[in-house]
Each structure stands twice: as C-alpha cells, then as structure tokens.
Amino acid sequence: DGGITQSPKYLFRKEGQNVTLSCEQNLNHDAMYWYRQDPGQGLRLIYYSQIVNDFQKGDIAEGYSVSREKKESFPLTVTSAQKNPTAFYLCASSWQGSTEAFFGQGTRLTVV
Amino acid sequence: DQQVKQNSPSLSVQEGRISILNCDYTNSMFDYFLWYKKYPAEGPTFLISISSIKDKNEDGRFTVFLNKSAKHLSLHIVPSQPGDSAVYFCAASVWEGGSEKLVFGKGTKLTVNP
C-alpha cells in the first residue's frame, strides 16, 4: 500500500527536550512538507523540501529543524527553542510541480 | 496577513440540503485552488480542485465555483450527508521561491444533521 506514514500518532515530551517526528512516504514523491495545526488556525507551513539534501523554511520555521537525506524520509525535530510546541503536526508530499499534496495521519505532540 | 480566508468557522445544515462553504483570497498570483476534508485526529484528504482558468469544476456531489474578479471560491455539496461532517480547508497554490506552495485557510467545520 502506497502512502505517507507519520509516527507516532501521539507523543508526549517534557519541556526542554528535543523531539523528532517521523515522516516516511513510498509514493516516490519529490516534495515533502511539514505543517502545524493549532485550534482555530489553518495549516501553517514549517519546512518543505523539493529534492533530497535540500529544504527551505516555511512561514513558522523558528524552533524547528529538518533533514532530507533520503527521498522517502523527512523527519522534523521540534527543539527546546520552540516556544509553543504542543500542536498537531502534519506531514505531506507531492510530485514535483503538482499542486495536490497527500497528507499523513498526523502526530499530536504534547509537551508537559 | 492571511492570504486565504474562510470567514465562517462553522456551518450546520440538514441532511439532503445544500452545503455552501466559502473562501476568499487576496493574492492574484494563485493559480490553483483546492479543497481538503479533515476528520478529527486525521490528516486532510484531497476533495476537489479548480484551475484559475476555469470557473467551475464538478465531481459527483461536490462542485467548486471560482469567481476570479471577486477573488472568491465556494464549495457546494448537494445533497449533504451526515458523513460529510468534517472540517473543510480551502487552499491556494502559488509558485514562490522556485517551488509550488500551498496556502491554507483556517477551515470551516461542517455539521450535517440527520
């Protein structure tokens, strides 16, 4: 089955700790994205990557870091510098030049 | 500066009736518009899209209308079904910085009552 897998679905971390969210896709998509959703807010773009070993900051990149060492994987690290890390995080992917993005199931991160 | 606006946070309709979800945008460079449907604790799923060169696209019970002069698009669901109850996100696509980016609205929660 082709698709995008985010893991884990729920994640709890203590304040001050870095945490890495996993995103894997087997759709052979070139582009991958990370969004954050907060109550009452739309999906806000954190980082995106069009090709392996290259990525760009989105609208709210501060406090986050990413890597794109493989085409299939685009992990997101929420660092201790992120002031409000508790949120629902969504990973997406698409073919290069396509306007339609396919989303994973999301990871609900709670920092206590 | 919100480029894609969904001004109604929620909408409630009766089963069988029409649901109309609205979306306004400010950036005239948007070249493609999409609607996504999202259930709680799940990722959004693509529903329907429309190119900026068209004014209507229909897929079964779902129709999207685009009014470029008013920078407005709407999603019509006819007839509405209880399973349509979800949050609907409007999104617009723009070519920026050498790549295509999606800009999302805040979403409208649709409730279809039996």
gemmi code that builds the backbone of each chain (N, CA, C; Angstrom):
import gemmi

chains = {
    "A": [
        ("ASP", (0.827, -1.199, 0.000), (0.000, 0.000, 0.000), (0.860, 1.246, 0.000)),
        ("GLY", (0.640, 2.132, -0.985), (1.409, 3.360, -1.014), (0.797, 4.402, -0.110)),
        ("GLY", (1.672, 5.240, 0.476), (1.131, 6.276, 1.317), (2.188, 6.987, 2.119)),
        ("ILE", (1.732, 7.825, 3.017), (2.624, 8.573, 3.911), (2.362, 8.106, 5.326)),
        ("THR", (3.411, 7.806, 6.023), (3.292, 7.307, 7.384), (3.963, 8.263, 8.350)),
        ("GLN", (3.203, 8.701, 9.326), (3.758, 9.515, 10.394), (3.727, 8.694, 11.676)),
        ("SER", (4.792, 8.764, 12.415), (4.807, 8.057, 13.683), (5.567, 8.856, 14.726)),
        ("PRO", (5.170, 8.714, 15.998), (3.959, 8.036, 16.465), (2.728, 8.911, 16.278)),
        ("LYS", (1.555, 8.409, 16.581), (0.328, 9.182, 16.459), (0.204, 10.184, 17.617)),
        ("TYR", (0.639, 9.745, 18.793), (0.631, 10.620, 19.969), (2.028, 10.604, 20.588)),
        ("LEU", (2.477, 11.763, 21.016), (3.824, 11.875, 21.577), (3.794, 12.865, 22.727)),
        ("PHE", (4.399, 12.448, 23.824), (4.487, 13.315, 24.999), (5.957, 13.541, 25.314)),
        ("ARG", (6.283, 14.783, 25.614), (7.673, 15.104, 25.963), (7.692, 16.126, 27.074)),
        ("LYS", (8.771, 16.116, 27.812), (8.946, 17.120, 28.854), (9.490, 18.393, 28.229)),
        ("GLU", (9.129, 19.490, 28.843), (9.610, 20.786, 28.364), (11.138, 20.806, 28.397)),
        ("GLY", (11.734, 21.397, 27.358), (13.192, 21.492, 27.312), (13.859, 20.375, 26.546)),
        ("GLN", (13.098, 19.353, 26.186), (13.670, 18.233, 25.430), (13.408, 18.426, 23.941)),
        ("ASN", (14.375, 18.019, 23.137), (14.139, 17.962, 21.701), (13.364, 16.686, 21.392)),
        ("VAL", (12.550, 16.728, 20.352), (11.811, 15.533, 19.949), (11.745, 15.500, 18.431)),
        ("THR", (11.871, 14.300, 17.866), (11.859, 14.146, 16.409), (10.622, 13.382, 15.969)),
        ("LEU", (9.904, 13.950, 15.012), (8.717, 13.334, 14.448), (9.089, 12.704, 13.111)),
        ("SER", (8.616, 11.492, 12.908), (8.980, 10.740, 11.713), (7.942, 10.921, 10.612)),
        ("CYS", (8.413, 10.989, 9.368), (7.532, 11.016, 8.205), (8.198, 10.238, 7.081)),
        ("GLU", (7.516, 9.196, 6.615), (8.042, 8.343, 5.536), (6.976, 8.210, 4.455)),
        ("GLN", (7.412, 8.274, 3.194), (6.458, 8.081, 2.099), (7.051, 7.120, 1.065)),
        ("ASN", (6.186, 6.289, 0.494), (6.626, 5.346, -0.539), (5.898, 5.624, -1.847)),
        ("LEU", (5.560, 6.897, -2.054), (4.850, 7.315, -3.261), (5.806, 7.823, -4.336)),
        ("ASN", (7.086, 7.795, -4.034), (8.119, 8.314, -4.945), (7.937, 9.810, -5.222)),
        ("HIS", (7.373, 10.503, -4.241), (7.198, 11.939, -4.393), (8.511, 12.665, -4.178)),
        ("ASP", (8.707, 13.730, -4.944), (9.926, 14.529, -4.773), (9.807, 15.486, -3.588)),
        ("ALA", (8.652, 16.108, -3.469), (8.488, 17.174, -2.487), (7.837, 16.662, -1.196)),
        ("MET", (8.324, 17.165, -0.085), (7.736, 16.826, 1.217), (7.604, 18.085, 2.047)),
        ("TYR", (6.602, 18.082, 2.923), (6.260, 19.288, 3.680), (5.940, 18.929, 5.124)),
        ("TRP", (6.139, 19.890, 6.001), (5.655, 19.784, 7.373), (4.757, 20.988, 7.675)),
        ("TYR", (3.553, 20.669, 8.214), (2.611, 21.695, 8.623), (2.311, 21.521, 10.109)),
        ("ARG", (1.850, 22.595, 10.670), (1.395, 22.567, 12.058), (-0.034, 23.084, 12.091)),
        ("GLN", (-0.883, 22.413, 12.883), (-2.257, 22.879, 13.039), (-2.532, 23.154, 14.504)),
        ("ASP", (-3.022, 24.350, 14.796), (-3.455, 24.728, 16.144), (-4.945, 25.018, 16.105)),
        ("PRO", (-5.644, 24.895, 17.225), (-7.086, 25.162, 17.250), (-7.404, 26.547, 16.700)),
        ("GLY", (-8.358, 26.600, 15.770), (-8.758, 27.879, 15.209), (-7.816, 28.436, 14.168)),
        ("GLN", (-6.780, 27.665, 13.846), (-5.805, 28.125, 12.853), (-5.841, 27.209, 11.639)),
        ("GLY", (-5.423, 27.738, 10.505), (-5.243, 26.896, 9.334), (-3.969, 26.088, 9.478)),
        ("LEU", (-3.619, 25.400, 8.421), (-2.364, 24.659, 8.390), (-1.241, 25.631, 8.065)),
        ("ARG", (-0.262, 25.697, 8.924), (0.847, 26.620, 8.705), (2.108, 25.842, 8.357)),
        ("LEU", (2.796, 26.316, 7.325), (3.944, 25.608, 6.780), (5.186, 25.854, 7.629)),
        ("ILE", (5.839, 24.763, 8.046), (7.037, 24.860, 8.876), (8.293, 24.790, 8.003)),
        ("TYR", (8.436, 23.684, 7.273), (9.557, 23.471, 6.362), (9.060, 22.692, 5.167)),
        ("TYR", (9.774, 22.825, 4.044), (9.475, 21.994, 2.899), (10.752, 21.663, 2.143)),
        ("SER", (10.673, 20.580, 1.392), (11.847, 20.100, 0.658), (11.394, 19.636, -0.722)),
        ("GLN", (12.072, 20.138, -1.747), (11.715, 19.756, -3.118), (12.560, 18.591, -3.626)),
        ("ILE", (13.774, 18.470, -3.101), (14.658, 17.375, -3.514), (15.505, 16.942, -2.334)),
        ("VAL", (16.125, 15.804, -2.482), (17.000, 15.272, -1.424), (18.133, 16.256, -1.141)),
        ("ASN", (18.472, 16.349, 0.141), (19.558, 17.210, 0.616), (19.304, 18.695, 0.417)),
        ("ASP", (18.054, 19.054, 0.251), (17.714, 20.478, 0.129), (16.377, 20.738, 0.791)),
        ("PHE", (16.270, 21.818, 1.552), (14.996, 22.167, 2.180), (14.972, 23.668, 2.429)),
        ("GLN", (13.749, 24.189, 2.554), (13.564, 25.628, 2.762), (12.656, 25.863, 3.955)),
        ("LYS", (12.838, 26.999, 4.595), (11.976, 27.387, 5.704), (10.609, 27.799, 5.187)),
        ("GLY", (9.599, 27.432, 5.947), (8.254, 27.892, 5.668), (7.964, 29.145, 6.466)),
        ("ASP", (6.690, 29.316, 6.822), (6.281, 30.546, 7.495), (6.612, 30.570, 8.989)),
        ("ILE", (6.756, 29.395, 9.588), (6.968, 29.346, 11.045), (8.089, 28.377, 11.391)),
        ("ALA", (9.262, 28.563, 10.789), (10.360, 27.605, 10.940), (11.114, 27.728, 12.265)),
        ("GLU", (10.960, 28.834, 12.952), (11.771, 29.052, 14.158), (11.491, 27.991, 15.214)),
        ("GLY", (12.565, 27.392, 15.733), (12.421, 26.368, 16.757), (12.289, 24.965, 16.205)),
        ("TYR", (12.373, 24.837, 14.885), (12.282, 23.534, 14.224), (13.512, 23.292, 13.353)),
        ("SER", (13.813, 22.024, 13.117), (14.847, 21.678, 12.142), (14.421, 20.418, 11.403)),
        ("VAL", (14.936, 20.263, 10.192), (14.596, 19.100, 9.364), (15.855, 18.581, 8.677)),
        ("SER", (15.727, 17.407, 8.088), (16.767, 16.854, 7.231), (16.094, 16.101, 6.103)),
        ("ARG", (16.781, 15.961, 4.982), (16.223, 15.200, 3.861), (17.366, 14.409, 3.227)),
        ("GLU", (17.798, 13.391, 3.960), (18.912, 12.562, 3.494), (18.453, 11.497, 2.495)),
        ("LYS", (17.189, 11.145, 2.566), (16.618, 10.164, 1.635), (15.333, 10.725, 1.059)),
        ("LYS", (14.996, 10.321, -0.142), (13.791, 10.820, -0.798), (12.544, 10.448, -0.007)),
        ("GLU", (12.586, 9.277, 0.653), (11.396, 8.755, 1.317), (11.145, 9.365, 2.687)),
        ("SER", (12.142, 10.035, 3.259), (12.063, 10.415, 4.660), (12.310, 11.908, 4.874)),
        ("PHE", (11.505, 12.498, 5.765), (11.637, 13.933, 6.033), (11.328, 14.159, 7.514)),
        ("PRO", (12.234, 13.792, 8.412), (11.959, 13.941, 9.846), (12.016, 15.401, 10.301)),
        ("LEU", (11.160, 15.710, 11.257), (11.082, 17.057, 11.828), (11.500, 17.005, 13.289)),
        ("THR", (12.438, 17.841, 13.679), (12.839, 17.940, 15.079), (12.274, 19.211, 15.675)),
        ("VAL", (11.523, 19.027, 16.744), (10.995, 20.160, 17.496), (11.994, 20.419, 18.614)),
        ("THR", (12.671, 21.534, 18.560), (13.735, 21.796, 19.532), (13.183, 22.510, 20.762)),
        ("SER", (14.025, 22.587, 21.765), (13.618, 23.256, 23.004), (13.434, 24.759, 22.787)),
        ("ALA", (13.892, 25.263, 21.645), (13.733, 26.690, 21.343), (12.324, 27.043, 20.859)),
        ("GLN", (11.549, 26.012, 20.509), (10.175, 26.268, 20.042), (9.324, 26.618, 21.253)),
        ("LYS", (8.755, 27.810, 21.283), (8.070, 28.309, 22.474), (6.734, 27.613, 22.749)),
        ("ASN", (6.035, 27.225, 21.733), (4.725, 26.576, 21.909), (4.681, 25.289, 21.078)),
        ("PRO", (5.352, 24.257, 21.504), (5.467, 23.064, 20.677), (4.231, 22.169, 20.667)),
        ("THR", (3.354, 22.315, 21.650), (2.173, 21.451, 21.690), (1.254, 21.788, 20.526)),
        ("ALA", (1.040, 20.818, 19.642), (0.232, 21.047, 18.438), (0.043, 19.723, 17.710)),
        ("PHE", (-0.741, 19.786, 16.653), (-0.947, 18.644, 15.761), (-0.075, 18.878, 14.533)),
        ("TYR", (0.839, 17.935, 14.252), (1.798, 18.113, 13.165), (1.439, 17.200, 11.998)),
        ("LEU", (1.417, 17.763, 10.807), (1.054, 17.024, 9.603), (2.183, 17.063, 8.593)),
        ("CYS", (2.482, 15.902, 8.062), (3.478, 15.777, 7.004), (2.735, 15.549, 5.695)),
        ("ALA", (3.248, 16.084, 4.610), (2.617, 15.909, 3.302), (3.690, 15.705, 2.245)),
        ("SER", (3.281, 15.173, 1.113), (4.212, 15.009, -0.004), (3.474, 15.210, -1.315)),
        ("SER", (4.209, 15.503, -2.357), (3.607, 15.693, -3.670), (4.670, 15.469, -4.741)),
        ("TRP", (4.190, 15.242, -6.006), (5.130, 15.179, -7.113), (5.603, 16.590, -7.418)),
        ("GLN", (6.812, 16.675, -7.944), (7.373, 17.968, -8.318), (6.444, 18.662, -9.292)),
        ("GLY", (6.075, 19.879, -9.002), (5.217, 20.651, -9.883), (3.739, 20.384, -9.698)),
        ("SER", (3.391, 19.429, -8.865), (1.974, 19.135, -8.635), (1.424, 20.052, -7.555)),
        ("THR", (0.163, 20.397, -7.698), (-0.453, 21.247, -6.692), (-1.177, 20.438, -5.621)),
        ("GLU", (-1.320, 19.150, -5.825), (-2.051, 18.341, -4.861), (-1.093, 17.661, -3.903)),
        ("ALA", (-1.265, 17.919, -2.642), (-0.429, 17.307, -1.625), (-1.202, 16.175, -0.943)),
        ("PHE", (-0.505, 15.097, -0.634), (-1.074, 13.968, 0.091), (-0.579, 14.041, 1.534)),
        ("PHE", (-1.491, 13.906, 2.485), (-1.130, 14.091, 3.881), (-1.037, 12.765, 4.632)),
        ("GLY", (-0.182, 12.763, 5.647), (-0.135, 11.668, 6.598), (-1.245, 11.833, 7.622)),
        ("GLN", (-1.293, 10.912, 8.594), (-2.362, 10.915, 9.593), (-2.109, 11.906, 10.715)),
        ("GLY", (-0.915, 12.432, 10.795), (-0.622, 13.435, 11.802), (-0.037, 12.871, 13.087)),
        ("THR", (0.686, 13.707, 13.801), (1.219, 13.385, 15.131), (0.790, 14.478, 16.083)),
        ("ARG", (0.140, 14.057, 17.154), (-0.254, 15.007, 18.192), (0.855, 15.056, 19.226)),
        ("LEU", (1.577, 16.167, 19.285), (2.661, 16.346, 20.246), (2.159, 17.165, 21.430)),
        ("THR", (2.392, 16.640, 22.611), (2.052, 17.357, 23.841), (3.313, 17.505, 24.674)),
        ("VAL", (3.647, 18.726, 24.984), (4.819, 18.992, 25.824), (4.334, 19.416, 27.199)),
        ("VAL", (4.814, 18.685, 28.200), (4.339, 18.952, 29.567), (5.488, 19.465, 30.432)),
    ],
    "B": [
        ("ASP", (-0.838, 38.487, 7.881), (-1.527, 38.739, 6.622), (-2.038, 37.424, 6.075)),
        ("GLN", (-3.327, 37.218, 6.182), (-3.880, 35.943, 5.766), (-4.289, 36.029, 4.310)),
        ("GLN", (-3.663, 35.244, 3.481), (-3.939, 35.305, 2.054), (-5.157, 34.488, 1.653)),
        ("VAL", (-5.494, 33.503, 2.450), (-6.662, 32.660, 2.173), (-7.557, 32.712, 3.403)),
        ("LYS", (-8.789, 33.159, 3.199), (-9.678, 33.372, 4.339), (-10.949, 32.550, 4.227)),
        ("GLN", (-11.237, 31.835, 5.297), (-12.525, 31.174, 5.418), (-13.202, 31.841, 6.604)),
        ("ASN", (-14.143, 32.725, 6.336), (-14.681, 33.588, 7.384), (-15.704, 32.912, 8.279)),
        ("SER", (-16.224, 31.768, 7.840), (-17.184, 31.058, 8.679), (-16.490, 29.891, 9.358)),
        ("PRO", (-16.307, 29.954, 10.676), (-15.651, 28.834, 11.352), (-16.515, 27.578, 11.402)),
        ("SER", (-17.838, 27.759, 11.268), (-18.701, 26.582, 11.335), (-19.954, 26.793, 10.491)),
        ("LEU", (-20.547, 25.663, 10.108), (-21.765, 25.667, 9.293), (-22.563, 24.425, 9.646)),
        ("SER", (-23.857, 24.599, 9.815), (-24.718, 23.473, 10.151), (-25.853, 23.409, 9.144)),
        ("VAL", (-26.064, 22.237, 8.540), (-27.140, 22.069, 7.561), (-27.868, 20.756, 7.816)),
        ("GLN", (-29.069, 20.660, 7.250), (-29.857, 19.446, 7.376), (-29.476, 18.477, 6.257)),
        ("GLU", (-29.526, 17.212, 6.595), (-29.272, 16.164, 5.602), (-30.170, 16.378, 4.380)),
        ("GLY", (-29.571, 16.228, 3.201), (-30.335, 16.382, 1.970), (-30.306, 17.789, 1.385)),
        ("ARG", (-29.960, 18.753, 2.235), (-29.915, 20.136, 1.760), (-28.540, 20.437, 1.167)),
        ("ILE", (-28.384, 21.628, 0.642), (-27.106, 22.044, 0.077), (-26.220, 22.661, 1.154)),
        ("SER", (-24.935, 22.307, 1.129), (-23.939, 22.967, 1.969), (-23.094, 23.853, 1.065)),
        ("ILE", (-22.888, 25.089, 1.483), (-22.045, 26.013, 0.714), (-20.951, 26.537, 1.629)),
        ("LEU", (-19.729, 26.198, 1.281), (-18.585, 26.668, 2.049), (-17.826, 27.703, 1.212)),
        ("ASN", (-17.507, 28.803, 1.845), (-16.913, 29.924, 1.118), (-15.450, 30.165, 1.474)),
        ("CYS", (-14.748, 30.767, 0.518), (-13.323, 31.022, 0.686), (-12.966, 32.274, -0.120)),
        ("ASP", (-12.240, 33.188, 0.487), (-11.765, 34.388, -0.200), (-10.246, 34.406, -0.185)),
        ("TYR", (-9.664, 34.999, -1.213), (-8.199, 35.070, -1.255), (-7.772, 36.460, -1.701)),
        ("THR", (-6.532, 36.781, -1.404), (-6.055, 38.130, -1.714), (-4.961, 38.142, -2.780)),
        ("ASN", (-4.264, 37.057, -2.946), (-3.122, 37.026, -3.850), (-3.566, 36.649, -5.264)),
        ("SER", (-3.459, 37.572, -6.191), (-3.889, 37.313, -7.558), (-2.942, 36.365, -8.297)),
        ("MET", (-1.825, 36.011, -7.671), (-0.872, 35.085, -8.301), (-1.234, 33.627, -8.061)),
        ("PHE", (-2.202, 33.361, -7.218), (-2.630, 31.973, -7.011), (-3.110, 31.393, -8.340)),
        ("ASP", (-2.645, 30.191, -8.672), (-3.026, 29.624, -9.968), (-3.843, 28.342, -9.853)),
        ("TYR", (-4.057, 27.877, -8.647), (-4.805, 26.640, -8.461), (-5.410, 26.668, -7.076)),
        ("PHE", (-6.632, 26.149, -6.974), (-7.329, 26.161, -5.690), (-7.825, 24.747, -5.376)),
        ("LEU", (-7.729, 24.388, -4.113), (-8.070, 23.038, -3.704), (-8.923, 23.083, -2.451)),
        ("TRP", (-9.736, 22.051, -2.290), (-10.476, 21.843, -1.053), (-10.041, 20.512, -0.456)),
        ("TYR", (-9.782, 20.557, 0.860), (-9.437, 19.365, 1.606), (-10.479, 19.150, 2.688)),
        ("LYS", (-10.686, 17.881, 3.012), (-11.627, 17.500, 4.052), (-10.832, 16.842, 5.173)),
        ("LYS", (-11.157, 17.191, 6.406), (-10.377, 16.644, 7.516), (-11.287, 16.180, 8.648)),
        ("TYR", (-11.094, 14.917, 9.053), (-11.760, 14.384, 10.237), (-10.837, 14.570, 11.428)),
        ("PRO", (-11.395, 14.596, 12.646), (-10.567, 14.800, 13.837), (-9.428, 13.795, 13.939)),
        ("ALA", (-8.266, 14.263, 14.320), (-7.069, 13.445, 14.550), (-6.627, 12.680, 13.295)),
        ("GLU", (-7.015, 13.163, 12.137), (-6.539, 12.557, 10.892), (-5.940, 13.633, 9.999)),
        ("GLY", (-5.159, 13.203, 9.002), (-4.640, 14.146, 8.044), (-5.713, 14.560, 7.053)),
        ("PRO", (-5.600, 15.753, 6.469), (-6.565, 16.183, 5.453), (-6.497, 15.281, 4.231)),
        ("THR", (-7.642, 15.113, 3.578), (-7.676, 14.366, 2.329), (-8.196, 15.275, 1.224)),
        ("PHE", (-7.616, 15.135, 0.073), (-7.984, 15.968, -1.067), (-9.410, 15.677, -1.498)),
        ("LEU", (-10.139, 16.741, -1.818), (-11.540, 16.588, -2.205), (-11.758, 16.975, -3.671)),
        ("ILE", (-11.440, 18.201, -4.019), (-11.683, 18.696, -5.361), (-10.819, 19.930, -5.578)),
        ("SER", (-10.509, 20.224, -6.837), (-9.673, 21.380, -7.132), (-10.183, 22.100, -8.367)),
        ("ILE", (-9.639, 23.285, -8.600), (-10.005, 24.046, -9.781), (-8.824, 24.913, -10.191)),
        ("SER", (-8.590, 24.945, -11.477), (-7.555, 25.796, -12.020), (-8.071, 27.228, -12.113)),
        ("SER", (-7.155, 28.177, -12.052), (-7.573, 29.583, -12.108), (-8.130, 29.983, -13.472)),
        ("ILE", (-7.975, 29.121, -14.479), (-8.501, 29.464, -15.806), (-9.937, 28.958, -15.988)),
        ("LYS", (-10.456, 28.275, -14.961), (-11.824, 27.764, -15.040), (-12.693, 28.485, -14.018)),
        ("ASP", (-14.013, 28.345, -14.180), (-14.898, 28.934, -13.182), (-15.767, 27.895, -12.476)),
        ("LYS", (-15.660, 26.650, -12.917), (-16.466, 25.602, -12.282), (-15.813, 24.247, -12.499)),
        ("ASN", (-15.867, 23.428, -11.441), (-15.439, 22.044, -11.568), (-16.356, 21.187, -10.724)),
        ("GLU", (-16.826, 20.089, -11.312), (-17.835, 19.261, -10.648), (-17.341, 17.827, -10.523)),
        ("ASP", (-17.594, 17.237, -9.353), (-17.229, 15.840, -9.136), (-18.268, 15.216, -8.229)),
        ("GLY", (-19.246, 14.573, -8.842), (-20.311, 13.937, -8.059), (-21.132, 14.972, -7.318)),
        ("ARG", (-21.200, 14.811, -6.003), (-21.985, 15.746, -5.194), (-21.249, 17.063, -4.913)),
        ("PHE", (-20.018, 17.141, -5.307), (-19.174, 18.294, -4.977), (-18.920, 19.153, -6.214)),
        ("THR", (-19.148, 20.458, -6.059), (-18.879, 21.415, -7.129), (-18.125, 22.597, -6.540)),
        ("VAL", (-17.068, 23.004, -7.211), (-16.346, 24.185, -6.771), (-16.525, 25.267, -7.827)),
        ("PHE", (-16.835, 26.462, -7.371), (-17.020, 27.618, -8.236), (-15.923, 28.633, -7.930)),
        ("LEU", (-15.392, 29.231, -8.975), (-14.348, 30.243, -8.806), (-14.782, 31.543, -9.467)),
        ("ASN", (-14.742, 32.619, -8.717), (-15.036, 33.951, -9.236), (-13.749, 34.771, -9.090)),
        ("LYS", (-12.981, 34.841, -10.160), (-11.666, 35.472, -10.090), (-11.757, 36.967, -9.839)),
        ("SER", (-12.756, 37.616, -10.416), (-12.858, 39.068, -10.246), (-13.129, 39.420, -8.785)),
        ("ALA", (-13.870, 38.545, -8.108), (-14.172, 38.772, -6.693), (-13.161, 38.099, -5.774)),
        ("LYS", (-12.227, 37.340, -6.350), (-11.258, 36.552, -5.572), (-11.992, 35.692, -4.541)),
        ("HIS", (-12.931, 34.937, -5.048), (-13.804, 34.160, -4.178), (-14.043, 32.790, -4.799)),
        ("LEU", (-13.999, 31.763, -3.948), (-14.423, 30.448, -4.419), (-15.327, 29.812, -3.381)),
        ("SER", (-16.135, 28.891, -3.855), (-17.056, 28.228, -2.952), (-17.147, 26.750, -3.301)),
        ("LEU", (-17.441, 25.965, -2.303), (-17.641, 24.528, -2.445), (-19.101, 24.227, -2.141)),
        ("HIS", (-19.778, 23.602, -3.093), (-21.171, 23.212, -2.912), (-21.241, 21.697, -2.763)),
        ("ILE", (-21.976, 21.257, -1.755), (-22.190, 19.825, -1.546), (-23.685, 19.586, -1.619)),
        ("VAL", (-24.103, 18.811, -2.634), (-25.524, 18.548, -2.821), (-25.748, 17.097, -3.235)),
        ("PRO", (-26.595, 16.319, -2.552), (-27.184, 16.662, -1.256), (-26.193, 16.377, -0.135)),
        ("SER", (-26.295, 17.110, 0.952), (-25.398, 16.904, 2.090), (-25.777, 15.624, 2.825)),
        ("GLN", (-24.748, 14.925, 3.314), (-24.954, 13.675, 4.048), (-24.251, 13.773, 5.403)),
        ("PRO", (-24.729, 13.062, 6.408), (-24.082, 13.119, 7.731), (-22.588, 12.790, 7.675)),
        ("GLY", (-22.184, 11.915, 6.764), (-20.770, 11.568, 6.618), (-19.919, 12.702, 6.076)),
        ("ASP", (-20.573, 13.758, 5.615), (-19.822, 14.921, 5.138), (-19.360, 15.799, 6.298)),
        ("SER", (-19.847, 15.519, 7.498), (-19.477, 16.309, 8.669), (-17.975, 16.202, 8.915)),
        ("ALA", (-17.296, 17.329, 8.801), (-15.837, 17.367, 8.913), (-15.416, 18.832, 8.858)),
        ("VAL", (-14.124, 19.060, 8.961), (-13.582, 20.405, 8.738), (-13.098, 20.487, 7.296)),
        ("TYR", (-13.480, 21.530, 6.610), (-13.104, 21.712, 5.212), (-12.117, 22.873, 5.100)),
        ("PHE", (-10.972, 22.577, 4.515), (-9.943, 23.588, 4.316), (-9.884, 23.995, 2.853)),
        ("CYS", (-9.876, 25.277, 2.642), (-9.623, 25.840, 1.327), (-8.119, 26.077, 1.224)),
        ("ALA", (-7.530, 25.797, 0.069), (-6.099, 26.013, -0.120), (-5.855, 26.611, -1.498)),
        ("ALA", (-4.824, 27.420, -1.575), (-4.460, 28.041, -2.853), (-2.988, 27.789, -3.118)),
        ("SER", (-2.685, 27.602, -4.374), (-1.324, 27.260, -4.762), (-0.651, 28.440, -5.465)),
        ("VAL", (0.608, 28.655, -5.115), (1.358, 29.734, -5.730), (2.793, 29.283, -5.955)),
        ("TRP", (3.355, 29.743, -7.056), (4.755, 29.443, -7.356), (5.605, 30.527, -6.701)),
        ("GLU", (6.428, 30.087, -5.751), (7.193, 31.065, -4.982), (8.557, 30.499, -4.622)),
        ("GLY", (9.600, 31.285, -4.835), (10.937, 30.837, -4.455), (11.369, 29.569, -5.166)),
        ("GLY", (10.891, 29.371, -6.379), (11.299, 28.205, -7.148), (10.531, 26.942, -6.841)),
        ("SER", (9.455, 27.048, -6.103), (8.659, 25.853, -5.814), (7.201, 26.228, -5.608)),
        ("GLU", (6.367, 25.192, -5.756), (4.928, 25.392, -5.592), (4.601, 25.296, -4.106)),
        ("LYS", (3.845, 26.245, -3.586), (3.477, 26.223, -2.177), (1.966, 26.292, -2.037)),
        ("LEU", (1.470, 25.598, -1.018), (0.057, 25.651, -0.704), (-0.155, 26.572, 0.494)),
        ("VAL", (-1.149, 27.458, 0.388), (-1.532, 28.324, 1.495), (-2.943, 27.942, 1.904)),
        ("PHE", (-3.140, 27.654, 3.174), (-4.422, 27.152, 3.661), (-5.199, 28.215, 4.396)),
        ("GLY", (-6.541, 28.110, 4.318), (-7.398, 28.885, 5.190), (-7.501, 28.201, 6.548)),
        ("LYS", (-8.273, 28.806, 7.455), (-8.377, 28.279, 8.816), (-9.363, 27.132, 8.938)),
        ("GLY", (-10.150, 26.928, 7.904), (-11.076, 25.812, 7.927), (-12.474, 26.207, 8.349)),
        ("THR", (-13.458, 25.445, 7.868), (-14.859, 25.594, 8.274), (-15.355, 24.234, 8.712)),
        ("LYS", (-15.890, 24.173, 9.919), (-16.420, 22.912, 10.421), (-17.857, 22.752, 9.961)),
        ("LEU", (-18.096, 21.736, 9.144), (-19.430, 21.449, 8.634), (-20.073, 20.350, 9.465)),
        ("THR", (-21.293, 20.597, 9.907), (-22.077, 19.577, 10.607), (-23.345, 19.348, 9.807)),
        ("VAL", (-23.552, 18.110, 9.381), (-24.766, 17.749, 8.657), (-25.640, 16.939, 9.603)),
        ("ASN", (-26.782, 17.494, 9.915), (-27.695, 16.865, 10.877), (-28.680, 15.921, 10.187)),
        ("PRO", (-28.842, 14.716, 10.761), (-29.770, 13.748, 10.145), (-31.222, 14.238, 10.187)),
    ],
}
model = gemmi.Model(1)
for chain_id, residues in chains.items():
    chain = gemmi.Chain(chain_id)
    for i, (resn, *xyz) in enumerate(residues, 1):
        res = gemmi.Residue()
        res.name, res.seqid = resn, gemmi.SeqId(i, " ")
        for name, pos in zip(("N", "CA", "C"), xyz):
            atom = gemmi.Atom()
            atom.name, atom.element = name, gemmi.Element(name[0])
            atom.pos, atom.b_iso = gemmi.Position(*pos), 0.0
            res.add_atom(atom)
        chain.add_residue(res)
    model.add_chain(chain)
structure = gemmi.Structure()
structure.add_model(model)
structure.setup_entities()
